[in-house]
Amino acid sequence: MAELLFISPQELVEGTIIGGNVDVDRYKSVVLETQLRVIEPLLGSLLYDKIIADLEANSITGVYKTLFEDYVKPITKNESCASFISISPYTLKNGGLYKNAPRDVEVVNQKEVESLASTYSSTAQQFVNRFNKWIKLNPLTEYQTHQDDVDAISINVNNGWRF
């Protein structure tokens, strides 16, 4: 069974630096990784699993739809973009690890890459902060700040790689 992604390829390229001609296979895994690394710990497994089940059943409504549309999707989009920026120049094939460098372009240095990734991570963090305020006003029985060895209150997205 294919993994359910919270954002479509079109949603990821809309409003981010990722071009529409980038092969979806290059960033699909980054979206899934963001869901597992950022979204699941933020929501906790019970709420994360409920959202997945509701999306699969096409029955997400009410505060769960608000949570998904206004917080989960923007966090996923921005943090996925930050992560992809950091890895996009690289390709691993049978011959080894390559850094893509098209002709007639200036390759961006690592400091610029980190700065750009940080911009998207900062946006994701803003949505995490807004989520934390929203969830206090909209308590959901599935949301627990302490579960699965994760303290959801302390989640801090940082440069697309850790929290």
Secondary structure, DSSP 8 states (H G I E B T S, - for coil): -----SS-HHHHHTTSS--TTS-HHHHHHHHHHHIIIIIHHHH-HHHHHHHHHHHHTT---HHHHHHIIIIIHHHHHHHHHHHHHHHTTEEEETTEEEE---TTS----HHHHHHHHHHHHHHHHHHHHHHHHHHHHS--TT--SEETTEEGGG---BTTTB-
